[in-house]
Amino acid sequence: MNIAFIINQTHKEAASFTTTLLALRALQRGHSIYYIGLADFVYLDETKVAAHARAVHHLDTIDDTQQLLDVLRDTPKKRILVQEFDIMWLRFDPVLDMIGRPWAASMGLQFAEMAQKLGVQVLNDPRALVDAENKLYLENFPEEIRPRTIVTRSYDDVKQFLEQQGQQIILKPLKGSGGKNVFLVNQHEIKNLKQIVEVICRDGYLIAQEYLPAAQQGDIRFFLLNGRPIVVDGKYASVNRVQPSGEIRSNIHQGAKAQAAIITPEILQLVEKVALKLKNDGMYFVGLDIVGDKIMEINVFSPGALPQASELNGVDYTTAILEDLERLGK
């Protein structure tokens, strides 16, 4: 198959990324891979949409993810009609371009939708991703699975919510990722509340959520594929991300430690409550962030930490994903 990965920019990809490992595994299984940045699309007419893509067709001297990226960056772009791709996999993070290239994510989704109309299999469904471009997407799911939440740009709204929640809440950007501008606010921080709200709201709306005491044990990133948990040899694709002392963010690149997650029947019941809608929405590959008995976030653009899940559990989840992708592409 010809599998195209739509990313922000090739030079911003890293060897540790889930996308890079998926691309390497695809190559190892005999597929051709293509890297397409959000600025690389071309509209020619209603039947011709193309992309300036970097292609790798054979492993040759590629042994690991870093060598793959080195080869990709040295490969010149070539314009290719999107109909030549069997799968177009959207693996970009809209937040990375929110400031410097605010047009990039919306145009990527628009071109992906054009490709879909021309018969290309696009993952995740770009029409659904428009509705899931920020954290409000979680509010479409059952109330019992999500923390109490408000979305606002008003300091007074946040202050009132803080009082209602026992003087302890989490504040973060509505459209954000990677743990940037995430704050735990309690009665000791109330003097800084107005400033915190102003900092977050510089880039748009903020989301305020109830604080869950279980967050002290970190969160669990849990992966779904086409509405089903990814399981290999009885081990669920998941990671327990535990933040360092004094830190509230569970992002690995913010210093959190990845540990093997204990998946309980209660967690599986929680996942089951969102799985069918995710599948019906066309969300093929999803990462859920679970704290206690709540889902804090649903990651549908470029969920990461799959390499850590494979390493911690001693199984290869990427091969299971590629096998499913091959069935999908037939």
Disulfide bonds with the S-S distance in Angstrom:
none
